[in-house]
Structure formats: structure tokens, C-alpha cells
Amino acid sequence: MTRAAVLGAGSWGTTFAKVLADAGCDVALHARRPELAKAITEDGENRDYLPGVRLPTAVRATADPAEALLDADVVVLAVPSQSLRGNLTDWGPLLPGDATLLSLMKGIELGTTKRMSEVICEVTGAGTDRVAVLSGPNLAREIAEEQPAATVIACPDAERAGRLQAACHTPYFRPYTNPDMVGCELGGAVKNVIALACGIAEGLGFGDNTRASLITRGLAETARLGMALGAELTTFAGLAGLGDLVATCSSPLSRNRTFGEKLGRGMSVVEVQESTRQTAEGVKSCRSVLDLARAHGIDVPITEAVVRVCHEGEAPGQMVREIMSREAKPE
């Protein structure tokens, strides 16, 4: 039996712990707050982040990272992307030396513009063959309710990817494999930024044409950046590209889309942040995505617009006008 440690008991970490258990794994779920770990153990559910979803008995919650990581074959990292480096620094001495390190995070690190897999390798010293990424149209609540969904596991080691695929394959969750970690990670990070733009447009009262235009042009700027960094173009037409982008930009379950919608309706960034306990990764990652694009000379107008709204005080309506008034170009 595969032993898995899921570090991070938010909605997606908790959901993926359920997926692993339903696939036959023995799962330790690490919660930062002892009271949350205790409540999950006593209630059999995570009422803070996933209320109403019963967790399998194979999921054990703990606030002790050493207990969670003991003899783990797979270590799943499910913390906010900007906190990864600090958390890994603390957890590093506890990580089993041969465990697979699987990232569920979708972000680019501020300051360094590193992808999450790069941060993992840098902090832990693990080789790239030990690190994998999971990305796709994976809204936590729907998967927790066992609605059918697919995902992508990206890893340069095909054998390791296959083992991960088997470890999380259930009747409702179908994983595919792909060696393109760069493309999968960029697709997951940039789609959060595009989802913020789609939410802003929704909040301003715009409809399907606007959303479809933002999704399509957002995919174009994601692919441009990905190609500059060595990604495979076909990745962006798959689950970790277009699939994740469509789900995140369209669903009211999407944290980034919902955050953007509230901005479009007139709330400030601080007001929206104070209204939710969930992390909208795109709010911080938009700046690092823009820094990464500028470092490689890539034009990302939607990302630039989101940065202006989230961090430079630009009004959402002005953002739309500026995007639409840009110089016309061939598609």
C-alpha cells in the first residue's frame, strides 16, 4: 500500500487526500493548526474548507509534520505557492530521502520568478526526476463530491509518473501523464491571472463574448510565455492548459474568478481578501508572471492589466478600455 503525506489541509489538499484514500492509499493529512487537525479527526470532515464532505477512514489528520511524513512514499505539497519556500525549509529535514514530491500548487514565486518545481528542487536538493506536478480542471468541491474529472501528472521520470497515476486513479478522477512540467506549471499559474480578468469582466456586467475573448487571448499569452521557456505547444491545448483555463475562468467555484468578480463590482483588493479565508493565487502571482514575461521579452497584456488593477489602483472599467484600445494585431 502506498503511504502518502498531504501537506496542506485547505480545500484542494483535503480533496486530494480523499482521492488518494479512495484510490487505496494510506493518507496522512497535515493541518497547520492543531485545532483543525483535531476537528477533522473527530468530525470525519474538514468543516473549515470542505464542509459536508465525509472523508475516508484511511485519511488521518495531524498537526505534526514529522508524524505525517513518517515513511511516506509520496509527499503532496498543497500550500499557498508564496509560502512554499518557508514551509519546505521547515519540513526539509523530515522528508523521506526517496519519496516522490508532488506539487498541487499553481503559482510563480515572487522575487525569483521560479516555478514551484524549481523551488522544491532548490530547497530540498531533490533531483528533478523525484519531483512531479499535478494540474488540470480540478475544482476541489466538484471532485470532493465525486463528479468525474481528469487531470495531468507531469514528471520527467515516466515510471514515477505512472506510479503516481495509479496512486490517484479512482472511478471519478482520471489522471493522464505528460513529461512537460514547464507547460503544465505555467498553464496552472497563468490561468489564475486570466480568471481574475474574467471575474472582473463578469463583475462589470459583461457576458459570454467578453469571457470567451479573454479566455482565448489569455491562452495565447500563456502559450507565448511557455514556448519561450521551452514548453510544448500541445500542452496548452490539453487539460493543464485550455481545460484548466476554461474551468477556472467560468466556474463560480473558482477562487480567482470570484475574487475578480468582487473587484469588478467595486470592492477593493483588501476588502475582498478580508471577506474570504481562501487563497486566490493569481492576486500575488500576477506580478511574478509579469516579471517572468518581461525577463523573456514576452507580451502579456491581460496579465499587465490585472497587475494594474490588483496592485496599482487602476479601476476595473479602465482596465477593459485599455485592453480593447490596444493597437490592432494579427491573431
TABEL-V474078 format. One line per field, one symbol per residue. psi: psi as a letter, one per 30 degrees, with the letter a starting at -180 (. if undefined). Layout:
psi = ???
This chain:
psi = kkkkkjjjhaeeeeeeeeeeeffglkkkjkkekeeeeeeeeefgljfefhkfjkklffjkklgjeeeefjgkekjkjhlkeffeeeeeeefeffkkfgkkjkkgkilkkkefhkleeeeeeeefgklfffklkkkaiikeeeeeghkklllkjkkfjeeeeeeeeefgjlffjjkllkfieeeeeeeeeefeeeeeeeeeeeffglbeeeeeeeeefeeefeeeeeefgglkefeffaefceeeeeeeffkffkeeeeeeeeefgflleeeeefflflkjefeefeeeeeeeeefghkkieeeeeeeeeffggkkeeeeeeeefglkklk.
